[in-house]
Amino acid sequence: MWTEVSHEKLGTEYEGLLHEFAELKESYGYESKGATLSKKGQPAAVSEWIKDKCRRSKSLIAIADVDMFEKDWWGWWTGLQLTWRAVGEDGRPAWGGEMVGGWDGLVCLGQKGMVSVVATLYWWGYAEREKGAKEMLDVWRAVVVDVRWVLGGLKMAAKSRV
């Protein structure tokens, strides 16, 4: 899986996210089975990737309509959030803030869990970079920072269980 989401260099924010994800996996003893994230609103590309057993090492999942993918991704990501997470005026999860609740609902580390979230960010970032729209890359970078924040919360929760 790692080569499929790190082949293309997508910037320091994304590299930081991959580092955070690797540390998260280590925190949970490299567990890769167990709970799965909700499929409600999940971009169709995720099902395609999982059906292919996450083995698209020779090619990316091509995102033909980046705007539609972004819309679908936000709907999925927002639906995955824990009830204690604040929501912004735009209806999307508010970045940062206090971590005031548990993380159990998002401890899904296999291919049908956070691996899929990381993979979608890779496909989306690659498509945005190819498109060359700076303002959209800025949106994508902000999303990467948000997902990294969630991964950090999951990692903290794992360490507090010890």
VOBA-1610 file (N, C-alpha, C; in pm, whole numbers, padded with zeros to 5 digits, always signed):
BEGIN
Met+00082-00119+00000Met+00000+00000+00000Met+00086+00125+00000Trp+00195+00122+00071Trp+00275+00243+00089Trp+00321+00302-00043Thr+00370+00219-00134Thr+00418+00273-00262Thr+00305+00334-00343Glu+00184+00284-00328Glu+00071+00335-00403Glu+00032+00476-00362Val+00065+00517-00241Val+00025+00650-00194Val+00144+00742-00170Ser+00263+00699-00213Ser+00379+00784-00192Ser+00470+00795-00314His+00429+00735-00424His+00512+00734-00544His+00542+00876-00594Glu+00440+00958-00606Glu+00456+01096-00648Glu+00474+01185-00526Lys+00565+01278-00535Lys+00589+01371-00425Lys+00484+01483-00432Leu+00407+01497-00324Leu+00299+01595-00322Leu+00319+01706-00220Gly+00440+01724-00173Gly+00468+01836-00083Gly+00487+01795+00061Thr+00535+01891+00137Thr+00571+01864+00278Thr+00450+01832+00364Glu+00335+01894+00335Glu+00216+01864+00416Glu+00178+01717+00401Tyr+00179+01669+00277Tyr+00142+01530+00252Tyr+00246+01435+00309Glu+00374+01468+00294Glu+00479+01384+00353Glu+00463+01376+00505Gly+00425+01489+00567Gly+00398+01489+00710Gly+00282+01399+00746Leu+00179+01399+00662Leu+00063+01313+00684Leu+00104+01166+00677Leu+00187+01131+00578Leu+00234+00992+00567Leu+00316+00953+00689His+00397+01044+00739His+00477+01017+00859His+00384+00995+00980Glu+00284+01080+00992Glu+00186+01068+01102Glu+00112+00934+01093Phe+00075+00896+00971Phe+00004+00770+00951Phe+00093+00652+00988Ala+00221+00656+00950Ala+00314+00548+00985Ala+00328+00537+01137Glu+00337+00650+01205Glu+00346+00648+01351Glu+00217+00596+01413Leu+00104+00631+01355Leu-00024+00581+01403Leu-00030+00429+01392Lys+00008+00378+01276Lys+00008+00232+01257Lys+00099+00165+01360Glu+00215+00224+01385Glu+00307+00170+01485Glu+00243+00172+01624Ser+00171+00280+01656Ser+00105+00292+01787Ser+00005+00180+01812Tyr-00055+00130+01706Tyr-00152+00022+01717Tyr-00092-00113+01679Gly+00040-00123+01682Gly+00106-00251+01655Gly+00088-00298+01512Tyr+00078-00204+01419Tyr+00063-00233+01276Tyr-00062-00314+01245Glu-00161-00300+01330Glu-00290-00365+01309Glu-00349-00316+01177Ser-00404-00406+01100Ser-00461-00363+00972Ser-00600-00420+00948Lys-00651-00494+01042Lys-00786-00548+01028Lys-00875-00482+01133Gly-00999-00517+01131Gly-01089-00466+01232Gly-01198-00379+01172Ala-01235-00277+01245Ala-01345-00190+01206Ala-01318-00124+01071Thr-01427-00089+01004Thr-01416-00018+00877Thr-01492+00114+00887Leu-01452+00209+00807Leu-01521+00336+00803Leu-01652+00322+00726Ser-01743+00410+00754Ser-01872+00410+00685Ser-01852+00430+00535Lys-01934+00362+00457Lys-01931+00379+00311Lys-02026+00489+00266Lys-02106+00540+00358Lys-02205+00643+00322Lys-02134+00765+00264Gly-02165+00796+00141Gly-02106+00911+00074Gly-01964+00890+00025Gln-01912+00770+00041Gln-01774+00740+00002Gln-01757+00759-00149Pro-01650+00828-00189Pro-01626+00839-00334Pro-01618+00702-00400Ala-01676+00689-00519Ala-01679+00561-00590Ala-01540+00503-00612Ala-01442+00589-00626Ala-01305+00543-00651Ala-01253+00456-00536Val-01303+00477-00415Val-01256+00397-00300Val-01299+00253-00317Ser-01424+00231-00355Ser-01472+00094-00376Ser-01395+00026-00487Glu-01366+00101-00593Glu-01289+00047-00705Glu-01150+00004-00657Trp-01087+00086-00577Trp-00952+00058-00527Trp-00952-00063-00434Ile-01051-00070-00345Ile-01060-00182-00251Ile-01088-00312-00327Lys-01177-00305-00426Lys-01208-00423-00506Lys-01082-00477-00574Asp-00993-00388-00610Asp-00867-00427-00673Asp-00762-00463-00567Lys-00807-00481-00443Lys-00721-00517-00330Lys-00607-00416-00310Cys-00637-00290-00337Cys-00545-00179-00313Cys-00412-00196-00386Arg-00415-00257-00502Arg-00290-00286-00573Arg-00272-00206-00701Arg-00293-00085-00699Arg-00276-00003-00818Arg-00137+00058-00820Ser-00035-00025-00808Ser+00102+00026-00798Ser+00153+00082-00929Lys+00098+00035-01041Lys+00148+00084-01168Lys+00072+00205-01218Ser-00043+00232-01162Ser-00119+00349-01203Ser-00203+00401-01086Leu-00233+00527-01094Leu-00318+00591-00995Leu-00464+00566-01029Ile-00549+00584-00931Ile-00691+00594-00962Ile-00705+00733-01024Ala-00744+00738-01147Ala-00756+00867-01216Ala-00885+00936-01173Ile-00872+01060-01133Ile-00987+01140-01094Ile-01022+01227-01215Ala-01128+01189-01285Ala-01167+01260-01407Ala-01229+01396-01375Asp-01316+01400-01275Asp-01384+01524-01237Asp-01342+01559-01095Val-01240+01641-01085Val-01182+01674-00954Val-01283+01747-00866Asp-01362+01835-00924Asp-01461+01910-00846Asp-01565+01816-00784Met-01611+01719-00860Met-01709+01622-00809Met-01644+01534-00703Phe-01521+01494-00726Phe-01449+01412-00628Phe-01436+01488-00497Glu-01400+01616-00505Glu-01388+01698-00384Glu-01521+01704-00309Lys-01628+01725-00381Lys-01761+01732-00319Lys-01795+01600-00249Asp-01774+01490-00321Asp-01801+01358-00263Asp-01711+01333-00142Trp-01584+01368-00155Trp-01489+01345-00046Trp-01532+01420+00080Trp-01568+01549+00064Trp-01611+01627+00179Trp-01735+01568+00245Gly-01829+01522+00165Gly-01949+01459+00222Gly-01913+01337+00304Trp-01824+01255+00251Trp-01780+01134+00321Trp-01704+01171+00449Trp-01604+01257+00437Trp-01521+01295+00551Trp-01604+01360+00662Thr-01696+01446+00623Thr-01781+01512+00723Thr-01867+01408+00795Gly-01920+01313+00721Gly-02002+01208+00781Gly-01924+01115+00872Leu-01794+01107+00854Leu-01711+01020+00938Leu-01676+01083+01073Gln-01693+01213+01084Gln-01645+01282+01204Gln-01723+01241+01329Leu-01653+01249+01439Leu-01710+01215+01569Leu-01805+01326+01614Thr-01902+01290+01695Thr-02007+01386+01732Thr-01954+01507+01807Trp-01843+01495+01875Trp-01790+01607+01952Trp-01713+01708+01868Arg-01685+01674+01745Arg-01605+01764+01660Arg-01688+01881+01611Ala-01634+02000+01629Ala-01703+02122+01587Ala-01716+02127+01435Val-01823+02192+01390Val-01848+02207+01248Val-01843+02357+01216Gly-01779+02389+01104Gly-01769+02529+01062Gly-01896+02578+00996Glu-01897+02707+00962Glu-02013+02767+00895Glu-02043+02701+00761Asp-01940+02643+00699Asp-01959+02578+00569Asp-02011+02435+00581Gly-02037+02390+00705Gly-02088+02255+00727Gly-01981+02148+00731Arg-01857+02189+00716Arg-01745+02096+00718Arg-01680+02096+00856Pro-01607+01990+00888Pro-01540+01986+01019Pro-01449+02107+01036Ala-01458+02167+01154Ala-01371+02281+01187Ala-01235+02226+01224Trp-01133+02285+01166Trp-00997+02236+01191Trp-00950+02276+01329Gly-00874+02185+01388Gly-00810+02214+01516Gly-00911+02214+01630Gly-00883+02293+01726Gly-00970+02297+01842Gly-00933+02189+01942Glu-01011+02185+02047Glu-00983+02086+02151Glu-01034+01949+02111Met-00958+01850+02151Met-01001+01711+02133Met-01073+01673+02261Val-01205+01686+02259Val-01283+01674+02382Val-01358+01542+02397Gly-01331+01449+02312Gly-01401+01321+02320Gly-01310+01207+02282Gly-01368+01089+02282Gly-01292+00971+02244Gly-01277+00960+02093Trp-01188+00872+02052Trp-01157+00852+01911Trp-01199+00715+01860Asp-01263+00635+01943Asp-01291+00497+01907Asp-01363+00481+01772Gly-01450+00572+01737Gly-01524+00561+01612Gly-01440+00573+01487Leu-01318+00621+01501Leu-01230+00636+01385Leu-01108+00545+01388Val-01102+00456+01486Val-00988+00363+01492Val-01017+00250+01393Cys-00989+00279+01269Cys-01010+00187+01157Cys-00886+00197+01070Leu-00792+00108+01090Leu-00660+00127+01031Leu-00632+00044+00907Gly-00725-00041+00869Gly-00704-00126+00751Gly-00739-00054+00621Gln-00742-00132+00512Gln-00766-00073+00381Gln-00905-00013+00369Lys-01000-00058+00448Lys-01134-00001+00445Lys-01151+00106+00553Gly-01038+00151+00605Gly-01038+00253+00708Gly-00953+00372+00667Met-00867+00415+00757Met-00786+00534+00733Met-00691+00518+00613Val-00657+00395+00579Val-00576+00374+00458Val-00648+00432+00337Ser-00778+00412+00330Ser-00857+00465+00219Ser-00858+00617+00220Val-00866+00676+00338Val-00864+00823+00347Val-00732+00875+00292Val-00621+00815+00334Val-00489+00858+00286Val-00480+00838+00134Ala-00528+00726+00085Ala-00523+00699-00059Ala-00602+00804-00137Thr-00721+00840-00088Thr-00801+00940-00160Thr-00729+01074-00166Leu-00659+01107-00060Leu-00585+01234-00061Leu-00472+01230-00164Tyr-00412+01115-00180Tyr-00307+01099-00280Tyr-00365+01119-00421Trp-00474+01052-00452Trp-00535+01064-00585Trp-00578+01208-00611Trp-00641+01268-00510Trp-00693+01404-00523Trp-00577+01502-00541Gly-00474+01491-00459Gly-00359+01580-00469Gly-00288+01568-00603Tyr-00274+01447-00650Tyr-00211+01425-00780Tyr-00294+01490-00890Ala-00425+01471-00886Ala-00513+01529-00988Ala-00507+01682-00983Glu-00507+01739-00864Glu-00500+01886-00850Glu-00367+01937-00904Arg-00260+01868-00873Arg-00128+01911-00920Arg-00123+01909-01072Glu-00179+01804-01131Glu-00180+01793-01276Glu-00266+01903-01340Lys-00373+01939-01271Lys-00463+02043-01319Lys-00396+02180-01309Gly-00312+02197-01208Gly-00235+02320-01193Gly-00310+02438-01134Ala-00422+02415-01068Ala-00498+02524-01008Ala-00448+02548-00865Lys-00374+02655-00845Lys-00312+02683-00716Lys-00415+02693-00603Glu-00527+02764-00627Glu-00626+02779-00521Glu-00686+02645-00479Met-00700+02553-00573Met-00752+02422-00537Met-00647+02340-00464Leu-00520+02356-00501Leu-00415+02289-00427Leu-00411+02338-00283Asp-00440+02467-00263Asp-00445+02522-00128Asp-00558+02457-00047Val-00672+02433-00111Val-00784+02364-00044Val-00739+02222-00007Trp-00677+02155-00102Trp-00631+02018-00077Trp-00530+02015+00038Arg-00437+02109+00041Arg-00338+02114+00150Arg-00406+02132+00285Ala-00509+02216+00290Ala-00583+02235+00415Ala-00651+02105+00459Val-00702+02030+00364Val-00763+01900+00394Val-00658+01804+00449Val-00540+01802+00388Val-00431+01717+00435Val-00396+01751+00580Val-00392+01880+00612Val-00363+01923+00749Val-00472+01873+00843Asp-00598+01880+00800Asp-00708+01834+00884Asp-00700+01684+00910Val-00675+01607+00805Val-00665+01461+00823Val-00546+01429+00913Arg-00438+01502+00897Arg-00321+01480+00983Arg-00356+01508+01129Trp-00437+01609+01153Trp-00481+01642+01290Trp-00559+01524+01348Val-00649+01466+01268Val-00727+01351+01314Val-00634+01232+01341Leu-00539+01206+01252Leu-00445+01096+01274Leu-00365+01118+01402Gly-00328+01242+01428Gly-00257+01275+01553Gly-00343+01245+01675Gly-00472+01277+01666Gly-00563+01246+01776Gly-00577+01097+01799Leu-00584+01022+01691Leu-00591+00876+01702Leu-00463+00822+01764Lys-00350+00879+01726Lys-00221+00834+01781Lys-00213+00865+01930Met-00259+00984+01971Met-00260+01017+02113Met-00349+00922+02191Ala-00464+00888+02135Ala-00555+00795+02201Ala-00491+00658+02219Ala-00414+00614+02120Ala-00346+00484+02131Ala-00243+00485+02242Lys-00171+00594+02252Lys-00067+00604+02355Lys-00128+00613+02495Ser-00246+00672+02507Ser-00309+00683+02639Ser-00367+00550+02687Arg-00383+00455+02597Arg-00433+00321+02633Arg-00327+00234+02697Val-00202+00272+02676Val-00090+00190+02726Val-00077+00201+02876
//
